[in-house]
Amino acid sequence: MKISIITVSYNSAKTIEDTIQSVLSQKDADVEYLVIDGGSKDATMEIVKKYQERISVIVSEPDKGIYDAMNKGIQRSKGDVIGILNSDDFYANDHVLADGVKLFTEKPVDAVYGDIVYVDREDTKRQVRYWKAGTYQEKKLRSGWIMPHPAFFVRKEMYDRFGLFRLDFPIAADYELMLRFLKKKISVEYIPKTLVCMREGGNSASGLKTRLNGWRELRMAWRVNGESVPFLFITQRVLGKISQFLQS
């Protein structure tokens, strides 16, 4: 079984080499690696080209944002399963992908996911918070729960059946997509392990205005999927994030 890993980047010279090396160091997995860059102005592409012989697809061109870049990667991928690892994240060990593929081959599941740990942007050995996803139950969605997107691997067929990332959700399209897939009743399996290390801060975590817009998109995700917004949804989601700091 081939697994396609997509890394999207823009001006990521400070971090992308960690990301690339964590993908290329994976053992016992048939990996297709794609790097989709938004036309970086720094040394990002110089770093990427150092590894071009081991990267299946390299694109560097202007895009309409991070989720447009992800869609480009999905459309170009040839694997049976797709995972997305952003350019400031890296896998927790060298057998993350093998563990994921094993579940896909052993069980009739559409997606698998695991835990992530947030680390300091400069000192990546220092844990900031821990996101223990836990097993999926549909009722948990109404309290703000969702799988960690960097640790989410899904059969490409699900994108073909249920669609790609919506570009009218510039901050929370990953949440909307996973909610959409779950509401379509895809089958998921939890791996109770840390799969991804994620540098603290990112696309949805910079500034009050961004957070407010992100919360608006989270509520809208329910509406576009034909659901009413759960009572105290955002409050419960925020409390859930606070608990992640307490677990670290």
N, C-alpha and C positions, 0 to 999 in steps of 0.2 A: 504494500500500500504506500503510495506516494503522498507526502504531506508538503503543501506549499506554505512557506512562511513569507509574509510580506512586511517589509519595513518601509514606512513612509518617513520622509525627512525634509527639513528646510533649515538651512544654516545650522547644522548639527555637528560641526567639526569637533566640538569639545567632548561629545559623548558617543558618536555613532560607531567608533571603532570597537568599543566594548560590546555594543549590540551585535555587530557583524561577527566578532570572534565567538560570542556565545552561541550563535546559530551554527557557524561553521565547525564548532567543536563538538556538536551533537553526535552521539554514537548510536550505532545499530538502528538507524532510521534512514529511509530513502527520502531525502530532502531536496525540494526545489526552492531556491531562494531568490526572491525578487526585491529589488530596491527601487522605490518610486520616489523620486526627488522633485521638489517643486521649483527647481531652478535656483539652487542655492548660490549665494554670492560669496560665501566664505570657502574654506578648504574642504568642505564636505565631499565633493566629487573626487578630489585628489585622493582622499582616504578610501573611498569606495573603489576606485580604479586599481588600488593596490591589490584588491581581492577579486578583480573582475573575472579571472579564470574559473573561480568557484561560485560565481553568482550567475544564475541562469538568465535573469532579465534585469537590465539597468535602464531606467528612464529618468531623464532630467529635463523638465519643461515646466512652464507655468501651469498652475492648476487653480481650481476654484476652492481650495481649502483642503484640510487634512482628510475629510471623508471622500472627496472627489479622488484624491490620490489613492485611498484604500480601494475605491471602486475600480480604478484603473488596474490595480494589482490583481484584484479578484478576476476581472475580465481577461487578464493575460495568463492567469495561473492554469496549470494543467494537472494539479494534484487532486487526489480523491478527497482530501481534508485540507482546510485552510486555517491558518493561525495568523494573527497580526501582532507584530512586536515593534513598537515605536522606537524611534532612534535615540531615546534616552533610557530605555529599558534593557534588561538582559535576563537570560534564563538562569535559574538558580543553580543548575548543575548540568552535566553533559548527557543526561539521559531523560530529560523532560519530554522530548518528542517521542522517544522510544516508549516511554510509559503511556503516553497518550495513544499512540498507534496501537499498542497492545490491547487497550480497552475497546477500540473500534473493531479489532479483529475478533475479540472474544465475545462481544455482546452486540446485539442489533440496536445500537444507539446512533442518534443523529449528531450529538455533540457531547463533548466532555469539557470539564473545567476544574480548576483547582484554586489554591490560595495564592495571594501575592503579599509581598512584604515591601513597604515603602522605606526607602533608604535616603540618607542625607545626600544632597546633590554633589557635594565635593568628597565626602568620606563615605563611600558606598558600603563600607563594612559596618556603619553605624545604623541600626534599625530605628526608624522613626515611629512607624505604626504597622500593625499586622492586620491584614484583611483575611479572616478565616471565613470562607464562603459558606461552608456547611452544605448539607444535602438540600436538594430542591423540593419545595412544597409550594403548590400554586398559591396558597393563602399567604405565604410570606411576601409575595409581590406587593400586596396592599399595605405592607408596613415599610415599603421603600427598598426591599431586598432586590438585588440583581446579581448575576455572576460578575466577577471581575473580568472586564473585556480583554486585557492582555493575556489572561490565563484561560481564554475561551477558544476551543478548537471545534470546528463544525464542518460537516460534509459539504462540499461545494454544491451538491444537489439542492441544499436548503436555500442557497442564494438564488439558484436557478428557479426554484419553485416560489419563493416568497419575496424576492427582490433584494436589492442592494441597499447601501446607506442612503438615507434621504438627505439631499443637500439643503433642504429648508430647515434642517436642525444643525446649525453650524457648531454647536457646543455639545449636544447630547444625542447625536445620531447613533452612537454605539448603544446607548440605553434604549432608544426607540427600536433599534433593530433586534436586540435581544428580547425585549418585551414582545415585539411582533412575532418572533419565532416561537416563543413560549406560548403565546396565545393561540398559535397555530398547532399547538400540542406536539411539538417536536420532542423526542425522547432525549433526556440528558443524564449523564452519569458524573458523579463527583469524585475527583481524586483528592483524598485528604492529605495533600502535600503542598509545600510552597513550590510553585512552578516558575514564578517570575519575580524579579527584583525591579522595583519601579522607583525612579528618582522622584522625590517629593516635589510637588508642583507640576503644572502641565497645562494642557489646552483648556481645561475647565476649572482651573484653580487659581486664577490670577485676578484679584480685584473684586470689590463688592458688586460693581455693575455686571461683571461677567458671571458671578455667582447668581445674581438675581435673574439674569437672562437664562442661565442654565436651569434654574428651578422652574422658570416659565416653560421651558422646553420639556422638562420632565412631566409636567402636568399635561402639556399638549400631546405628549406621546400616548397617554391614555386615551385622550379624546380621538386622535386620528385612528386608533385601533378599536373604536366603537365602544369604549368603556368610560364610565364615570370616574372622576378623579377620587381616589380613596380619601376618607376623612383623616385629617392631620397627617397627610402623606409626607409632606416636606419635613415637618417636625420630627416624625419618626425616622426619616432618612438621616437627618442631621444627628439625632441621638445615636443612631447606629454607627456613624462615623466616629463619634466621640468614644464609643466603646472600643474602637480599633486602637486608639491611643492607649487605652487602659490595658490592652492585651500585649502591648509591645514591651 
